[in-house]
Amino acid sequence: MEWLIIVFIMLFVLAPVMWLKPSPRQKRTMAMRLHASRKGVTIKQQKPPLHGFRGTMPAYRWYYPQQQPGPDFLLVRDQHASQELEPYHAGWRWRIAPLRPIPDAAETPLKALLERLPLDALVLESTPKSLTLWWWESQNAARFDTYLDDFNQLRDQLSGQADSSPQEPPLSGSRFL
């Protein structure tokens, strides 16, 4: 009977330790995030630009060069978009379409990437600062690696394609004296 009590106490002490151990999914996700960050991708948990979404999800971000901002657009997967939004390609719709047409050199890799993205990729967003993929990280680092070249190429092709023209330098006060 004493041994049974000792075993019960040991299990009671070890149970919380086992809960702290990462699950296989958490291990895979951590490895993928570490791999992606080493390749220059910034990963943050943020609220995605989806209507009525509560909570946060992973955002994988590729930054444009500061002197070459990118265009503003927002593509949403059909399942998470209103049917009123304009269809674009391969089950994606424009929530915010770019003001200027996307150049052919960028549109080809964009369409190819949209066709290949996993089903848990919900939003592809471009702002003047970055290109961002919002997804649930269903794949491992090796599979995600197959997308890196496509994202880097797309980011490079969209760099400098900002919707607004570069701002002119401010007027100096000495010109008016």
N, C-alpha and C positions, 0 to 999 in steps of 0.2 A: 504493500500500500504506500509506503514511503517513496518508493521509486516512481510510482504513478503520480504522486504529488510533485515530485521533482521534475518529471517530464512535462507535466502540465505548466509549471512555473516557467520552465525553459521555453516552451512554445509561446507562452504569454509574453515573454521578454523579446523573443525573436520575431514575432509577427509584425510589429511596426517596422522593423528593419527590412523585412521583405517587401513591404509596401513602398519603401523608398527606392528600391531597385528599379532602374528604368526598364520599360517593356521593350520587346523587340522593335516595335514601331518607333518608339522614342529613340532607340539606338540608331535605327536607319535614318531617321529624320536629322538627328544631330550630326551624323557622318555626312549626309548630303549637304547640310548647311555649312559645315566646315569646309567641305570640298568646294562648294560654290563661292564662299567668301574668299578662298585662296585664289580663285579665278577672277576676282574683281567684282563679284555680285554682292550687293548689300541686301541683307534679309532683315525684315522687321515685321512684327505682328501689329497690324493696323486695321482700322475699320475700312472695308472696301467700298468703292463707289457704287454700291448696289442699293436700289430702292428698298427700304424696309428691312434691311439686314441688321441684325443685332449681334454685337460681339465683334471679334477681330478674326483675321485670317492672315496667313503668311503672304508677304509682298516681296517679290524678288525684283530688285531694282538695278538697272544699268544706267549710269549717269552719262549725259551728253557732255562734251567739253564746254566749259563755261562760256567761251567766246562763240560757240556754235549751238545755240539752243535748238531744241526740236519742236515739232508741231504739236498742237493740242488736238487730241482725239481720244475717244473712249469706245472700245469694242466690247460687247457683252455677248456671251454665249446665249443662243436662242432660248434655252430652258429658263434663263434668268432675266430675259428681256421681254418687254411688251411687244405684242404683235404689231403695234403701231410704229415701232422703230424700223428704219430702213435696213433691209437685209444687205449684207456686204459680201461675204464669201464663206463657204463651208460651215454653215450653221452659226455664223456670227453676225451681229447687228450693230449698227452705229448708234450709240447713245449720244455721242458728240462726234460729228464728222469734222475732218480738218477743213479750214477755210479755203486753203489752196489744195488743188489735187496733189495726191502723193506722187512723186516722180516714179517713172517706170523702174528705175534702178532700185527703188525701195519697195515698190508694190509687189514685184515678183517674190522677193524673200519674205515679205509680210504674208502673202497668200500661202506660200509653201509652209511657213511656220504655223499658220492657223489650221492647216490641214493636219499637221503632225502633233499638235499639242494634245496632252492627255485630256480625258473627259472631265477631270476635276479642275481644269483651268477654266476659270469663270470670267475673268476680265483681263483685257490687255489695254493699258492706258499709256498715253504719251503726254507729257507736259513739257514746257520749255527746259526743265531741268533733267528729266529722266524718262526712261521707258520702263514700265512696271508690269509684271505678270502677277496676278492674284490667283493662287491655286492652293489646293489642299495637300500637296506634297505626297502624292500617291506612289511615286517612283523612287528608285535608289540613285545614288550618285553616278553610277556608270550610265544609267539611262538618261539622267539629266544632262550628262556631259554631251550627249548627242544633240542637244538643243543649243548649247553654248555658242558654237560657231554661228548658228543662224541668228541668235539674238545679237551677237557682236556685229555681224554684218548688217543687220537691220538698223541697229543703233548708229553705225557709221554712215549708212545711207540716209538716215533721217536727220543726222547732225547738220545744222545750218539751214534747216527747212522750216524755221519758225514761222508761225502765221502772221506775226507782226514784223514790220521792218525794224532794223536796228535803230535805236534811239540816237538822235543827233546830239553832239556834245552841248552842254548848257552854254548859254550866252554869257560872256564875261561882262562885268559891269564897266570895264574900261572902254569898251567899244562905244558906249553911249555918252561919254564925257566930252 
